[in-house]
Amino acid sequence: MEIEKEESYLDYSVTESNSITSYEFELAAVFPLLWLAVQDFKEKNYLRLRDEDMEFASCGNLFNITACPHDTSQWNLNDVHNFVRLEDQEDLNVYCNLGFNQILQKEWRGFLKSRYILPRFEVRREGTNFKLIMRHWNEEEPDQCFEDLGKLNHDHLQIQSPRHLKCEKQNQTPTREQWDQNFVAVKKDFSEKLYDKIVLARKTTLNFNERISPYWILTHMDQETYQFIVQSDVNNAFIGSSPERLCKVDKDRILTEALAGTRPRGRNQHEDTVLGDELLNSQKDLDEHQYVVNAIKETLKNYSSHIDCPGEPQLKKFKTVQHLETPITAIEIPQV
């Protein structure tokens, strides 16, 4: 069968595995976040890594496995891992969203308990190399896939900015009065040594006078962090920007870190050094940091045969703040 292809996609490589065929197209320089913002798909995903100088943007789902709260779905992370391993394609990325809470508040209903997505279309940037990956099931006719490929937007890559943005309403949960009551209770619990560490949290809800693009929000966040967008539909997106690595698995190694204890960056080199030294010698911050290190090591005991962790933290500097950091490496126990 002869397939008519868009002229800009004539050069590509093909990889076929047990169930999936992948096409890889080299691209000129394109910003994945801008590319994703203009694609006409309901569900989209974006990820930018902190240290590896890599970005991933995807849309269109080859498969989308979801589990609702209290649903004992047979598919879990191990099932997805085994599927990817059997396919044996180096560039096969499955996007995984896992909820921490089983009971979802109304604003999180669109994100469900867990979701595993293998995208049909994916743009990747690795340093100065850019490529587009397209996938279809082997039993599918590829002509429809190439037809969809031709509908992707590669022009007018621009994120729409708000025109006259104004916050019309702001709510805090808990209220300031409730927050003060919580703080008094926390101090009492600490004095009685019931806890080693407590983190008070507060939710802020903002209502604006016009619609805001999640992609515009992310462009205003710290670019030295892990960044992501999980867009479940045209009206809902989960956006994040975090300096902290949760976990990375590299063969049999589990890589994670404790990042706790903070000072601002200085206005000059001398002030920056003074603030960093102050942080490294603050007993309160060192104690807080050690609680995090101990909690991570305790969790890793169930999954690893060896844990390597420096005895003292180091400074991790970002654009506006500096943190105490302890890198932690564990050797994974096979089949766990």
N, C-alpha and C positions, 0 to 999 in steps of 0.2 A: 504494500500500500504506500503510495506517495503522499507525503504530508507537506502542505504549504506552510512555510515558517516565516515569521517576521524577519526582515532583512537584517536587523540588529542582532538576531540570535542564530545566525548561520553557523558560527563556530562554537562547538561544544564537545564535551566528552560524555560518554554514557557508561554507567555502572549498573549491572543487573545482578540481583541476588535472588534468594529463594522466593520472595514475595514482591519485591519492590524494584522498580527501575528508576534510576536517578540521572538527571542531566545537569551538567555543570557548565555555566557560561561565565567567561571572564568579562568583567565590567570595567568601564572607566571609573574614575574616582566618583563615588556617590556616598553621601552620608546616610547610613541605614535608618536613623531616626527620621530624617526628612522624607526618605523614600516611603517608610511605613505610614507616615501621617497622611499621605495623599491616596493610599490604596483603599478601594471601595470594598472592604470586608468587615463583617460584623465583629469577628474575633481576631485579635492581633496580640503579638507578644514581642517584647524587646528586652535585651539584656546587654549591658556593658560591663566588662570585667575591670577591676581596679588596677591590677598590676600587669596583665598580659597584653594590653593595648589591642583588645578585640571587642567587636560589637556583633550582635546577632539580631536580626529583625525578621519576623515571620508572619504570614497570613495564609488563610485557606488551610483546611485541615484534611490530611489524608486519613487520620483517625483521631477521634476525640472521645476518650473514655472518662466518664465522670462518675462520681459517687456522691450521693446526697447524705446528709447527716443520718446516722444510725443504719446506713445501708452497708451490708456486709458484702461488698462487691468482691468477686473472685479475682479481679485484676488488682494487683498491687505493684509496688516498685520493683520487686523481684521478677514478677511476670514481664514487666516492660524491659528490664535489664536483659532477661533471657531472650526476649524477642529480638532486641537490638543485636545481641551477641550472635544469634543464629543468622541474622541477615548479613553480618560481617561486612558492613559498609563503614568506612572510616568516617565519613561525613554525615552519619545518621544521627541527628540530634532530636531527642524527645524532650519537650518542655513539660516540666512537672510542677504543679501547684498543689501544695498540701496545706490544709487549714490546721491551725493549732487548737482551735476550740471546736468541740462537737456541737454546741448550741450557737447558731449564727444569729446575730442581730440583723434587723431588716435591711440595713444598708449593705450587708455582706451576702445576702441570699443568692445573688447572681454568681457567686464564686464557689459555692458548694463545698463539700468536704475535701475532695481531691479531684484532680484532673490531669490527664496525661495526653499530650498533643504531639502528633508527628505532623509537621506542616507540609503543605503541598509546595509552597513557595517560601524561599528563605534567602535573604541577602546577608552576606557576611563581610566584615572588614577585619583583616588581620594585618596590622601595621599599615602599609601602603598598598596591600593587595585586596581587591574587591571581586566578589563573585556572586552569582545568582544560582541557586540550586532549585530544580523543579523535580517533583517525584510523582509517580503514579503506580498503582497496583499492576502487577504483570498481566492480570486478566482484563484490565481496562484497555480500551482503544486509545492510543496516544494522541490521536488527532484532536480530541476534545481538550486534552491537556495543553496542547500547543495553541489551540484557539483561546483558552483562558490566559495563556502566557501573553498573547498579543494584546489582551485587555489591560495588562498592568500599566500603571502610569509611571513613566520615567521623565515626564516633563513638568515644569512648574513646581519643582520641589521646594515648597515653602510652607512653613507652619504659620497658620493664621494667628495673629496677635490680637488681643482684646483692643477695642477702640477707645472706650471710656470706662475702664474697669473701676467699679466701686463696690465695696463691701456694704451691703444693706442691713445685714443682721449677723450677730455673733453670739453663740451660746457656749458655755463651759459646763462640762459634766465631769466631776461634781462641781457645784457652785463654790465660790470662795469661802462661804461659811462652812460648807461641808468639808472642804479641803482643810481648813483650820482645825476642825474637829478630828479629822483623820490624822493630822500631824500630831496633835496632843496624844491620841491613842498610840501612835507609833513610838513616840518618845517614852511612853509608859512601858510598852512592850520591850523596848531596848533596855530600859533601866532594870527590867526584870530578867534580862538576858534570854528572852524567848526566841529571838532570831539573831542571826549574824548580819543579815542584810535585808533591807526592805526598799523597794522602789515604788514611790507613789506616782501614779499616772493620771493624766487628765485628758479628756477628749474635747477638742474644739471643733465646732460646726460653723462654717462660714457660708453665708448666702450672698451671691453676687448679682449684679444687675444684668449680666449677660453670660452666655455660655462660654466656658473656658476649655481650651484644648489640653488634654493631659500631656501632649508632646511639648506644648509651649511651657507648661509648668516644669517639665524635666530639664529643659534648656537653661532654666534659671537656678538649678541645683548644682552643688559642688561637683565638678567634673572629675575629681580625683577619687571618686567612690564607686562602689558597685551600684549600678542603676538598673531599674527594670520598670516595665509597664506590662500589666496583665489586663487586657481589655476584653471583658466578657460579652459586651454588646455596645451599641452606639451611645448608650447613656451612662455606662458604668466602666470605670477603670481603676485598678489598684496600682498606685505609683509609689516607688520607693527609691531612696538614695541613702546608702549606708556605707560607712568606712570599714565595716567589720565583715570578715569572711566567716560564714557559718561553717562550711565544710567543703573540702575538695578531696576526691578519691583519685589517686594516681597509682594504678596497678594495685599493689597491696598496701599502699601508704594512705593514711588518713591525715589530711593537713587541715588544721584549724588554728585558732588564735584566741587569746584573751585580750580584749581592748577595753580597758576601764581605768578611770582616772584622767582628768582633763584640765588643760590650761590653754588660754588663748596664745596665738603667735605674737611675738613682739613686733614693735614698730621699727626696730632696727636689730642688727645682729646681736648686740650686747644685751638688749632687753629680752630678746628671744632666748638667749642662753640662760639668763637669770631665771626666766619663767620655767624653762625646762629643768634646770637644776632644782628649783623649788618643788616641782612635781616629783622628781626622782627621790627627794628626801622628805616628802610629806607622808607621815605615818598613817594618817587617815586615808589617803589615796592608795598607799601601798597595801593597807589592810583590805580595802574594798577590792583592789585588783586581785589579791590573793584568794579572796572568796570565789571570784569568777574562775580563776585557774583551778582551784580545788573542785569546783562543780563540774567543769569540763572533764578533768581527769577521772572523776568518779563515774561519769557517764561513759567514757571511753573504755573503762575496765571491762564492760560487758561485750565489747566488740574487738578487742585488741590483745595481742600477746606481749607487746612492749610499748611503753610510752616514753618519748623523749621530750624533755621540757627544761629550759634554762632555769637556773636558780633565782635569777633576778630579771626584772623587766627592762626593756629598752624604750627609747622614745620613738614614736611613729608620728611624723610631722605631716600635716595637711595644710591647705592654703590658709585657713583661718584658725585652726586649733591644733594642739599636739596632745597625744594620748600616751599612756603607759601601755606597752604591748609585750606579750609573751607568746612567741610562736610555739605551737604544740604539734608534734608529729607522732602518730601511732601506727603500729604494724597490725593490719587487719587479720583477724582469725578467719581462715578459709571457711566458706559455707555458713557464715554467721550473718 
